[in-house]
Structures are given as C-alpha cells and as structure tokens.
Amino acid sequence: MNFPATFCRHALVIFKPMVRNYKSTWNFSDVAATEEHFRAMLTADEASPDNLCLQTQIARTLGLRNRFDEAHAALDNVDAVVMQLPTTVDAIEVKVRSHLERGRVYRSSQRTAEARPHFLAATDLAVSAQLDELAVDAMHMVALVFDDPTESLAWSEKALALALRSEDPAARNWDASLANNIGWAYHDAGDFDQAMVYFRTALAARERLGDPKPIHVGK
C-alpha cells in the first residue's frame, strides 16, 4: 500500500519513552522520611506500574538502612506482580528498577558478586527499551562492582557516551558526575593529562546544570 509522503514522514517520528522521576522525592540525609513520602504516594491499585516502581524505591530506602531482608522481600513482591503484567514499556521500567535496586541492596550488604548480574540485567533491559536514564544509572552501577579498574573505567565511559548522545535531559544530566568519576579514574592511574580532559568536561557540565557547590569544587 502506498501512503502519502506526509503520512510517511509522520510515521517515521519515534518518541522515546521517559521514565518516572523520583529525584525530587529523595532526601538522602533523611532516608526514613523519604520512605514515608514514597509510601504516601502509593495508591490502592497494588499491581499498577506506578505502585510497583514506588515499591522499588521503598526497597532502596530499606537497603540504605541495612534492612536487607525487608528490602529483598519488597522486591520479591514486585517481581511476582510484574511477571503477571503484559510486556509494556511500563512493565519493563518496573523490571529495570527492580534489578537496579536488588543490585544496590546486594552491594550495600557487601555482596558485589550477586549485585553484578542484576546491574547487567538492568542495563540490557533499559537499553533494549531505550530507557536512557535508567540505562546510564545501571551502567554506572556496573562500573562500581568491578574490582578491575580497566573494566570499571570501560563501563563508566559507556555510561558517559550514552548520556552525551541521549535526547532525554535526565540521562544527559548524568554527564557531570560520570565525567568527574572518569577523571579520577585516570588520575589514580597516573594519566593526569587525560584526567584533566574529563575534569574540564565535568566542570562544563556542572556550569550547564547551574549547581554552585559542585561548580566551586570543580574550579
């Protein structure tokens, strides 16, 4: 079937999915209060993707306070429910978040070997669904659970490359912290020239974001 050119042009437009943003809810100085905020956001529909994503954040608050069994139990519940949902972008986001938070709980409990497969699974799912912000987060976490500095650096550079090419502002805004981390990795390896390249990249990103404290530190 032949379609008008105008139709074809519109048909080629692809809208990338945007993930839920919980940054404004998080207060890492008061994780208990953060948990309360997330619980207050829950609705009666326990199987909704919104509720399931919130449950992953609640699990993270538990893991950060060393309540590892409770965190795993919360994520077990999320996994059991999401398995019953149709495969949609929302369901994939739930799965990515569950893997991410499961990995973080394992890492917080010093079980990095068990954390790594979850971060890798989160990366694969997020990349396949074009959930750029979560993919960058997952790659950043993969970098943190490799003992080999070369492997760790490679994953940080993958995360930065995705952040820089992403059209998602939330993913793009990872560039400052990632470039700073990479700069320190090169610094620790004795490659000071390359370290300065990334520190300058990080400073430029901080200036774009307009956060005065990191800008002052960067300078």
C-alpha positions as CSV (number, residue, x, y, z in Angstrom):
1,M,0.0,0.0,0.0
2,N,1.3,3.5,-0.9
3,F,1.0,6.2,1.7
4,P,1.2,9.9,1.1
5,A,4.6,11.3,1.7
6,T,3.3,13.5,4.6
7,F,1.9,10.4,6.3
8,C,5.2,8.5,5.9
9,R,7.2,11.4,7.3
10,H,4.9,11.5,10.4
11,A,5.0,7.7,10.6
12,L,8.8,7.8,11.0
13,V,8.7,10.0,14.1
14,I,9.7,7.9,17.1
15,F,9.0,9.1,20.6
16,K,11.5,7.8,23.2
17,P,9.9,6.7,26.4
18,M,10.5,8.8,29.5
19,V,10.9,7.1,32.9
20,R,9.4,8.2,36.2
21,N,11.5,10.8,38.0
22,Y,11.8,10.4,41.8
23,K,14.8,12.8,42.3
24,S,12.7,15.5,44.0
25,T,11.3,12.9,46.5
26,W,14.7,11.6,47.6
27,N,16.4,13.0,50.6
28,F,19.5,11.0,51.3
29,S,20.0,12.9,54.5
30,D,16.7,11.6,55.8
31,V,16.0,8.2,54.3
32,A,13.3,7.3,56.8
33,A,11.3,10.4,55.8
34,T,11.9,9.5,52.1
35,E,10.3,6.1,52.7
36,E,7.3,7.8,54.3
37,H,7.0,10.1,51.3
38,F,7.1,7.2,48.9
39,R,4.5,5.2,50.9
40,A,2.2,8.2,50.9
41,M,2.4,8.2,47.1
42,L,1.0,4.6,46.9
43,T,-2.5,4.1,45.6
44,A,-5.0,1.3,46.1
45,D,-4.0,-0.4,42.8
46,E,-1.2,-2.5,44.1
47,A,-0.5,-4.0,40.6
48,S,-0.1,-0.7,38.8
49,P,3.3,0.1,37.3
50,D,3.3,3.4,39.3
51,N,2.9,1.5,42.6
52,L,5.4,-1.1,41.6
53,C,8.0,1.5,40.8
54,L,7.4,3.2,44.1
55,Q,7.9,-0.1,45.9
56,T,11.4,-0.4,44.3
57,Q,12.2,3.0,45.8
58,I,10.9,1.9,49.2
59,A,13.1,-1.1,48.9
60,R,16.1,1.2,48.3
61,T,15.3,3.2,51.4
62,L,15.3,-0.1,53.4
63,G,18.6,-1.2,51.9
64,L,20.3,2.1,52.7
65,R,19.4,1.5,56.4
66,N,20.7,-2.1,56.3
67,R,17.3,-3.6,56.5
68,F,18.3,-6.0,53.7
69,D,15.8,-8.8,54.3
70,E,12.9,-6.4,54.2
71,A,14.3,-4.8,51.0
72,H,14.6,-8.2,49.3
73,A,11.1,-9.1,50.4
74,A,9.7,-5.9,48.9
75,L,11.5,-6.6,45.6
76,D,10.3,-10.2,45.7
77,N,6.7,-8.9,45.8
78,V,7.4,-6.5,42.9
79,D,8.9,-9.3,40.8
80,A,5.9,-11.6,41.5
81,V,3.4,-9.0,40.4
82,V,5.2,-7.7,37.3
83,M,5.5,-11.2,35.9
84,Q,1.7,-11.2,35.6
85,L,1.6,-7.9,33.6
86,P,1.7,-7.6,29.8
87,T,5.0,-6.6,28.3
88,T,4.8,-2.9,28.0
89,V,7.4,-0.1,28.4
90,D,5.9,0.5,31.9
91,A,6.4,-3.2,32.9
92,I,10.0,-3.1,31.5
93,E,10.7,0.0,33.6
94,V,9.4,-1.9,36.7
95,K,11.8,-4.8,35.9
96,V,14.7,-2.5,35.3
97,R,14.1,-0.7,38.6
98,S,13.7,-3.9,40.5
99,H,17.1,-5.2,39.1
100,L,18.7,-1.9,39.9
101,E,17.5,-1.8,43.5
102,R,18.2,-5.5,44.0
103,G,21.7,-4.9,42.9
104,R,22.1,-1.9,45.2
105,V,20.8,-3.9,48.2
106,Y,23.4,-6.7,47.4
107,R,26.1,-4.1,47.0
108,S,25.2,-2.4,50.3
109,S,25.4,-5.7,52.0
110,Q,28.9,-6.3,50.6
111,R,27.7,-9.0,48.2
112,T,29.0,-7.4,45.0
113,A,29.3,-10.7,43.1
114,E,25.5,-11.1,43.5
115,A,24.9,-7.4,42.6
116,R,26.6,-7.5,39.3
117,P,24.2,-9.8,37.4
118,H,21.3,-7.5,38.4
119,F,23.0,-4.4,37.2
120,L,23.9,-6.1,33.9
121,A,20.3,-7.3,33.5
122,A,19.0,-3.7,34.3
123,T,21.4,-2.4,31.6
124,D,20.2,-4.9,29.0
125,L,16.6,-4.2,29.6
126,A,16.9,-0.5,29.8
127,V,19.0,-0.3,26.6
128,S,16.6,-2.5,24.7
129,A,13.6,-0.3,25.7
130,Q,15.5,2.9,25.2
131,L,15.1,3.9,28.8
132,D,18.2,6.0,28.6
133,E,18.3,7.5,32.1
134,L,17.9,4.1,33.8
135,A,20.4,2.6,31.3
136,V,23.0,5.2,32.3
137,D,22.3,4.6,36.0
138,A,22.7,0.8,35.6
139,M,26.0,1.2,33.6
140,H,27.2,3.5,36.4
141,M,26.4,0.8,38.9
142,V,28.1,-1.9,36.9
143,A,31.3,0.2,37.0
144,L,31.1,0.3,40.8
145,V,31.1,-3.5,41.2
146,F,34.1,-4.4,39.1
147,D,37.4,-4.7,41.0
148,D,39.4,-4.4,37.8
149,P,40.0,-0.7,37.2
150,T,40.1,-1.2,33.4
151,E,36.6,-2.9,33.4
152,S,35.2,-0.3,35.7
153,L,36.5,2.6,33.6
154,A,35.2,1.0,30.4
155,W,31.7,0.8,31.9
156,S,31.9,4.4,33.1
157,E,32.9,5.5,29.6
158,K,30.0,3.6,28.1
159,A,27.6,5.3,30.5
160,L,29.0,8.7,29.7
161,A,28.8,8.0,25.9
162,L,25.1,7.1,26.3
163,A,24.4,10.2,28.4
164,L,26.1,12.5,25.9
165,R,24.1,11.2,22.9
166,S,20.8,10.8,24.7
167,E,17.8,13.1,24.0
168,D,16.5,12.5,27.5
169,P,17.6,15.5,29.7
170,A,17.6,13.3,32.8
171,A,20.1,10.9,31.1
172,R,22.1,13.8,29.7
173,N,22.5,15.3,33.1
174,W,24.5,12.3,34.3
175,D,27.4,13.7,32.3
176,A,28.8,15.8,35.1
177,S,29.2,13.1,37.7
178,L,30.3,10.5,35.2
179,A,33.0,12.7,33.7
180,N,34.2,13.5,37.2
181,N,34.4,9.8,38.1
182,I,36.3,9.0,34.9
183,G,38.7,11.9,35.6
184,W,39.5,10.5,39.0
185,A,40.0,7.0,37.5
186,Y,42.6,8.4,35.0
187,H,44.1,10.4,37.8
188,D,44.5,7.4,40.0
189,A,46.1,5.5,37.0
190,G,48.7,8.3,36.7
191,D,47.3,9.6,33.4
192,F,47.0,13.2,34.5
193,D,46.5,14.8,31.0
194,Q,43.5,12.6,30.3
195,A,42.2,13.2,33.8
196,M,42.2,16.9,33.1
197,V,40.2,16.4,29.9
198,Y,37.4,14.8,31.9
199,F,37.6,17.2,34.8
200,R,37.1,20.1,32.3
201,T,34.2,18.2,30.8
202,A,32.7,17.7,34.2
203,L,33.2,21.4,35.1
204,A,31.5,22.5,31.9
205,A,28.6,20.1,32.7
206,R,28.3,21.5,36.2
207,E,28.2,25.0,34.9
208,R,25.4,24.0,32.5
209,L,23.4,22.5,35.4
210,G,24.0,25.6,37.4
211,D,24.6,24.0,40.8
212,P,27.0,26.4,42.6
213,K,28.7,24.0,45.1
214,P,29.9,21.4,42.5
215,I,31.0,24.3,40.2
216,H,33.1,25.7,43.1
217,V,34.7,22.3,43.8
218,G,35.3,21.7,40.1
219,K,37.2,25.0,39.8
